Amino acid sequence: MKEFERARWRCRRGMLELDIILLRFMDKHYRQLSTKELLQFDRLLSLSDSDLWDMICARKSAIDDDQLPVLKLLQES
């Protein structure tokens, strides 16, 4: 449970739009992610707000193709 709370805290960003998308993602998908997907999500959270927002909005492509499954879930949130 601590991991979930820590990830949820990291989803609080400086951009309201990101807050909404990331928290929806946490509520819908986080607990079903595999270990590999959790690592991908963690890497996405380490991006700057603008880079992450551009990736979610498909203005910028994923840095790593391994991030695509998690990025697609974020885009659906």
Secondary structure as UniProt FT lines:
FT   HELIX           2..10
FT   HELIX           16..28
FT   HELIX           30..32
FT   HELIX           35..45
FT   HELIX           49..56
FT   TURN            57..58
FT   HELIX           65..67
FT   HELIX           68..76
//
